[in-house]
Structures are given as structure tokens and as C-alpha cells.
Amino acid sequence: MQNYLSAAIVLSPGGVIMWILVGLISGWLAGILMKGGGYGIIGDLIVGLVGSFVGGILFGFIGSDAGTTGFLGSIVVSVIGACVFIFILRVISGRRVVH
């Protein structure tokens, strides 16, 4: 029986290069989706990597294994997590985006 209070961390896209690629793509997509336009290469990478972690925890809590479906699944989970992360940062900082 799986303990849902502790999410397992699965290193789905193996290798540092794949983690960087997933982080850049998901951070950039989350910046576009959240009407921020991206955060630069380093900012997108950080947002994407944190988003991967947040997305992995969220999907682990609901019992989904979407992140283990390969590269595309990792991107989807990471983008969702990055959007949640950006939303939390904006709520905490009180930042408003005007477009």
C-alpha cells in the first residue's frame, strides 16, 4: 500500500541534460501560459525545475504516474507544477500582470 502523505521522487528523464531541457521548456511554457512572457534562460530553468518538483509532488498525491510516461509526460507535469509555482509566487509578492 502506497503512503500518499509522502510523494516519491522519481527521476524520470534521466541525466542532467534532460533535466535542464525539461526545465527550460516547461519554465518558458509556464511563463507564456501565466502571461509573464518568460523569465530569461536562467529564470525559466529555475521555474521549470521547481515546477518539476511541485508537479511531481502534486501528481504523486493524486496517485497519477503521468510523469513516468516519458519526455512529454515530464513536460506536462512540469508545466503544471511551474504554473502553480508562479501563481504562489505572485500571491505572496502581490505582483499583478497587466496585458
Kinemage of the C-alpha trace (Angstrom):
@kinemage 1
@onewidth
@group {chain A} dominant
@subgroup {mainchain}
@vectorlist {calphas} color= white
{ca met a 1} P 0.000 0.000 0.000
{ca gln a 2} L 1.369 3.386 -1.009
{ca asn a 3} L 1.647 6.101 1.587
{ca tyr a 4} L 0.096 9.210 -0.025
{ca leu a 5} L 1.495 11.546 2.609
{ca ser a 6} L 4.978 11.201 1.177
{ca ala a 7} L 5.353 11.579 -2.573
{ca ala a 8} L 8.047 9.518 -4.206
{ca ile a 9} L 10.615 11.471 -6.171
{ca val a 10} L 11.182 9.720 -9.471
{ca leu a 11} L 13.997 10.865 -11.724
{ca ser a 12} L 12.029 10.226 -14.898
{ca pro a 13} L 14.029 11.957 -17.622
{ca gly a 14} L 17.436 10.563 -16.762
{ca gly a 15} L 20.511 12.714 -16.978
{ca val a 16} L 21.327 16.295 -16.226
{ca ile a 17} L 20.933 17.398 -19.859
{ca met a 18} L 17.352 16.117 -19.990
{ca trp a 19} L 16.528 17.792 -16.658
{ca ile a 20} L 17.871 21.089 -17.984
{ca leu a 21} L 15.940 20.683 -21.246
{ca val a 22} L 12.691 19.843 -19.424
{ca gly a 23} L 13.256 22.772 -17.042
{ca leu a 24} L 13.851 25.259 -19.856
{ca ile a 25} L 10.885 24.131 -21.930
{ca ser a 26} L 8.454 23.942 -19.028
{ca gly a 27} L 9.621 27.231 -17.488
{ca trp a 28} L 9.235 29.013 -20.823
{ca leu a 29} L 5.777 27.491 -21.449
{ca ala a 30} L 4.623 28.320 -17.922
{ca gly a 31} L 5.797 31.910 -18.373
{ca ile a 32} L 3.773 32.167 -21.579
{ca leu a 33} L 0.688 30.497 -20.070
{ca met a 34} L 0.800 32.653 -16.954
{ca lys a 35} L 1.061 35.850 -19.077
{ca gly a 36} L 4.577 36.596 -17.894
{ca gly a 37} L 6.354 36.194 -21.218
{ca gly a 38} L 9.165 34.109 -19.755
{ca tyr a 39} L 11.839 34.933 -17.218
{ca gly a 40} L 15.031 34.659 -19.246
{ca ile a 41} L 17.079 31.500 -19.669
{ca ile a 42} L 18.167 31.166 -16.029
{ca gly a 43} L 14.759 32.194 -14.664
{ca asp a 44} L 12.946 29.760 -16.963
{ca leu a 45} L 15.313 26.986 -15.912
{ca ile a 46} L 14.747 27.647 -12.207
{ca val a 47} L 10.962 27.978 -12.601
{ca gly a 48} L 10.883 24.790 -14.697
{ca leu a 49} L 12.992 22.751 -12.279
{ca val a 50} L 10.994 23.917 -9.260
{ca gly a 51} L 7.853 23.273 -11.319
{ca ser a 52} L 9.011 19.719 -11.972
{ca phe a 53} L 9.369 19.165 -8.264
{ca val a 54} L 5.996 20.779 -7.443
{ca gly a 55} L 4.254 18.918 -10.277
{ca gly a 56} L 5.780 15.618 -9.174
{ca ile a 57} L 4.512 16.134 -5.647
{ca leu a 58} L 1.022 17.180 -6.823
{ca phe a 59} L 0.671 14.251 -9.211
{ca gly a 60} L 2.114 11.915 -6.562
{ca phe a 61} L -0.579 12.973 -4.101
{ca ile a 62} L -3.372 12.229 -6.550
{ca gly a 63} L -1.811 8.878 -7.386
{ca ser a 64} L -1.089 9.621 -11.040
{ca asp a 65} L 2.001 8.389 -12.831
{ca ala a 66} L 1.816 10.974 -15.648
{ca gly a 67} L 5.454 11.936 -15.109
{ca thr a 68} L 6.617 8.427 -15.911
{ca thr a 69} L 5.187 8.462 -19.434
{ca gly a 70} L 8.417 9.755 -20.919
{ca phe a 71} L 9.633 13.121 -22.060
{ca leu a 72} L 6.230 14.555 -22.999
{ca gly a 73} L 4.651 13.437 -19.724
{ca ser a 74} L 7.506 15.044 -17.813
{ca ile a 75} L 6.969 18.307 -19.698
{ca val a 76} L 3.222 18.298 -18.937
{ca val a 77} L 3.728 17.597 -15.222
{ca ser a 78} L 6.493 20.186 -15.038
{ca val a 79} L 4.460 22.905 -16.801
{ca ile a 80} L 1.507 22.342 -14.464
{ca gly a 81} L 3.810 22.461 -11.450
{ca ala a 82} L 5.563 25.587 -12.759
{ca cys a 83} L 2.213 27.344 -13.257
{ca val a 84} L 1.251 26.503 -9.673
{ca phe a 85} L 4.664 27.754 -8.501
{ca ile a 86} L 4.313 31.050 -10.427
{ca phe a 87} L 0.785 31.510 -9.054
{ca ile a 88} L 2.026 31.013 -5.475
{ca leu a 89} L 4.889 33.461 -6.042
{ca arg a 90} L 2.501 36.084 -7.402
{ca val a 91} L 0.100 35.645 -4.484
{ca ile a 92} L 2.942 36.010 -1.976
{ca ser a 93} L 4.556 39.002 -3.692
{ca gly a 94} L 1.276 40.683 -4.660
{ca arg a 95} L 2.530 41.120 -8.225
{ca arg a 96} L -0.124 41.934 -10.806
{ca val a 97} L 0.365 41.260 -14.510
{ca val a 98} L -1.257 43.756 -16.855
{ca his a 99} L -1.666 42.870 -20.540
